[in-house]
Amino acid sequence: MEKVKIAMIGAGNIANAHLASYAKVENAEIYAACDINEERLNETCDKYGITRRYTNLDAMLAELPELDAADVCVWNVNHASCSIKALNAGLHVLCEKPMAYNAQEAEQMLEAAKKNNKLLMIGFVLRFSDEAKIAMDFIEKDYLGDIYYAKAQYVRRHGNPGGWFANKALSGGGPVIDLGVHVIDLTRYLMGGPKPVSVYAATSERLGNRAFLKNSVGWRPKDSSEEDICTVEDFGTALIRYDNGAVTLLETSYDINGQDIGCKQLFGTKGGMDLSKGVKIYGTYNDYIADIEVNTNNLKDSSDMFVNEMAHFVDCVQNGTPCRATAEDGIIVMKILDAIYESAKTGHEVLL
Ligand SMILES: NC(=O)c1ccc[n+]([C@@H]2O[C@H](COP(=O)([O-])OP(=O)(O)OC[C@H]3O[C@@H](n4cnc5c(N)ncnc54)[C@H](O)[C@@H]3O)[C@@H](O)[C@H]2O)c1
């Protein structure tokens, strides 16, 4: 079988994780790469032995008609333009999360995919973890019953990534769009993909990036300084209501005076589930209150979720396998994110 010829668009941090993963996917060939930052482009291409290098996306797409697919790993503000160019050049596209800068751009991306009859997959990598697979298996076998509540927490005590992430003009926002997107999507996915109907939210911009702190407890770039731009929120919370009556409570931060939390919890009529560490199910069995803890000792390392994600993208492109992280889902999540920022600004509930 011929390998899928893929172009990386953006050759920065996450592109490196994608490239390391594609190296483990049998039918993937990284054919070319493009980045507006030549130094970064060369550094990444040297590391992965990529010889076709471009600092201009239009030139790459024009010169390499043999490409099959593109993997878009650029700043959020450029997700839509790069994806649409690649789709219009006849390529299937995997675009990193969040799908776009806002829902309107996300819809334009889906239009381009439909017009060109190409796949547009969104990088909701948590869907591809072994824990998510096990969780879905239990949910599909009805261990939880009707899920009516989810808690989605991605809280960093001190972890503003700085750079473009903290520049709203390039990122679209802070922890809500960068971290919240992951846990909003995963909880909604596990709840069976309900349609959001309303959002009530608040954000805070009081702490800034706290670059003055002398010690670090989280994920911080080593070279951050107090002069770094920070035009994004440092905290966000939201109540997202779905058409089946279920609600999700979101809590996310780059900086907060509390502990780091990475927590996904689901609560149903028959059981509850905690995905903070492995997979734990809270239930009642044989008329006793009892828990199931899935033995996950033999699960692969969590970095394998990227390998699973890339393998799925290649499989979809090559075999037409139905995509597990669709653009339609990406748009729904973007609408929730837009509504969170709108509700936080106005102080009112936003109806979707
Ligand atoms: N799935 C995850 O867990 C995860 C983790 C980190 C980042 N991300 C996402 O990946 C994307 C990139 O983040 P990153 O951490 O790799 O950032 P980065 O700054 O390390 O890399 C982004 C690269 O894109 C390049 N770029 C920007 N606009 C471009 C354009 N129009 N054409 C070509 N190159 C362009 C930049 O020069 C830069 O080298 C973001 O959307 C981010 O949200 C996802």
The ligand as an SDF file (V2000), in Angstrom:
LIG
                    3D

 44 48  0  0  0  0  0  0  0  0999 V2000
   -2.8540   18.7280   21.4830 N   0  0  0  0  0  0  0  0  0  0  0  0
   -2.1480   19.3040   22.4160 C   0  0  0  0  0  0  0  0  0  0  0  0
   -2.0760   18.8200   23.5470 O   0  0  0  0  0  0  0  0  0  0  0  0
   -1.4120   20.5690   22.0890 C   0  0  0  0  0  0  0  0  0  0  0  0
   -0.2990   20.9510   22.8530 C   0  0  0  0  0  0  0  0  0  0  0  0
    0.3760   22.1230   22.5000 C   0  0  0  0  0  0  0  0  0  0  0  0
   -0.0640   22.8940   21.4350 C   0  0  0  0  0  0  0  0  0  0  0  0
   -1.1580   22.5110   20.7230 N   0  0  0  0  0  0  0  0  0  0  0  0
   -1.6790   23.3330   19.6010 C   0  0  0  0  0  0  0  0  0  0  0  0
   -0.7200   23.2780   18.5410 O   0  0  0  0  0  0  0  0  0  0  0  0
   -0.6590   24.5320   17.8720 C   0  0  0  0  0  0  0  0  0  0  0  0
    0.8080   25.0110   17.8620 C   0  0  0  0  0  0  0  0  0  0  0  0
    1.2870   25.1260   19.1900 O   0  0  0  0  0  0  0  0  0  0  0  0
    2.8500   24.9920   19.5160 P   0  0  0  0  0  0  0  0  0  0  0  0
    2.9740   24.8040   20.9830 O   0  0  0  0  0  0  0  0  0  0  0  0
    3.4430   23.9770   18.6160 O   0  0  0  0  0  0  0  0  0  0  0  0
    3.3540   26.4450   19.1160 O   0  0  0  0  0  0  0  0  0  0  0  0
    4.8120   26.8270   18.5460 P   0  0  0  0  0  0  0  0  0  0  0  0
    4.9140   28.2990   18.6190 O   0  0  0  0  0  0  0  0  0  0  0  0
    5.8570   25.9940   19.2290 O   0  0  0  0  0  0  0  0  0  0  0  0
    4.7500   26.3610   17.0180 O   0  0  0  0  0  0  0  0  0  0  0  0
    3.9040   26.9700   16.0990 C   0  0  0  0  0  0  0  0  0  0  0  0
    4.6880   27.2220   14.8240 C   0  0  0  0  0  0  0  0  0  0  0  0
    3.7870   27.6680   13.8090 O   0  0  0  0  0  0  0  0  0  0  0  0
    4.5040   28.5720   12.9780 C   0  0  0  0  0  0  0  0  0  0  0  0
    3.5190   29.3460   12.2050 N   0  0  0  0  0  0  0  0  0  0  0  0
    2.6460   30.2760   12.6420 C   0  0  0  0  0  0  0  0  0  0  0  0
    1.8920   30.7130   11.6390 N   0  0  0  0  0  0  0  0  0  0  0  0
    2.2870   30.0560   10.5240 C   0  0  0  0  0  0  0  0  0  0  0  0
    1.8580   30.0630    9.1750 C   0  0  0  0  0  0  0  0  0  0  0  0
    0.8670   30.8540    8.7390 N   0  0  0  0  0  0  0  0  0  0  0  0
    2.4750   29.2410    8.2900 N   0  0  0  0  0  0  0  0  0  0  0  0
    3.4920   28.4320    8.7020 C   0  0  0  0  0  0  0  0  0  0  0  0
    3.9460   28.3870    9.9780 N   0  0  0  0  0  0  0  0  0  0  0  0
    3.3260   29.1810   10.8810 C   0  0  0  0  0  0  0  0  0  0  0  0
    5.3360   29.3880   13.9670 C   0  0  0  0  0  0  0  0  0  0  0  0
    6.4130   30.0190   13.3350 O   0  0  0  0  0  0  0  0  0  0  0  0
    5.7710   28.3080   14.9580 C   0  0  0  0  0  0  0  0  0  0  0  0
    7.0460   27.7700   14.6460 O   0  0  0  0  0  0  0  0  0  0  0  0
   -1.5970   25.4530   18.6240 C   0  0  0  0  0  0  0  0  0  0  0  0
   -2.8200   25.5350   17.9450 O   0  0  0  0  0  0  0  0  0  0  0  0
   -1.8060   24.7950   19.9780 C   0  0  0  0  0  0  0  0  0  0  0  0
   -3.0730   25.0490   20.5460 O   0  0  0  0  0  0  0  0  0  0  0  0
   -1.8180   21.3530   21.0200 C   0  0  0  0  0  0  0  0  0  0  0  0
  1  2  1  0
  2  3  2  0
  2  4  1  0
  4  5  1  0
  4 44  2  0
  5  6  2  0
  6  7  1  0
  7  8  2  0
  8  9  1  0
  8 44  1  0
  9 10  1  0
  9 42  1  0
 10 11  1  0
 11 12  1  0
 11 40  1  0
 12 13  1  0
 13 14  1  0
 14 15  2  0
 14 16  1  0
 14 17  1  0
 17 18  1  0
 18 19  2  0
 18 20  1  0
 18 21  1  0
 21 22  1  0
 22 23  1  0
 23 24  1  0
 23 38  1  0
 24 25  1  0
 25 26  1  0
 25 36  1  0
 26 27  1  0
 26 35  1  0
 27 28  2  0
 28 29  1  0
 29 30  1  0
 29 35  2  0
 30 31  1  0
 30 32  2  0
 32 33  1  0
 33 34  2  0
 34 35  1  0
 36 37  1  0
 36 38  1  0
 38 39  1  0
 40 41  1  0
 40 42  1  0
 42 43  1  0
M  CHG  2   8   1  16  -1
M  END
$$$$
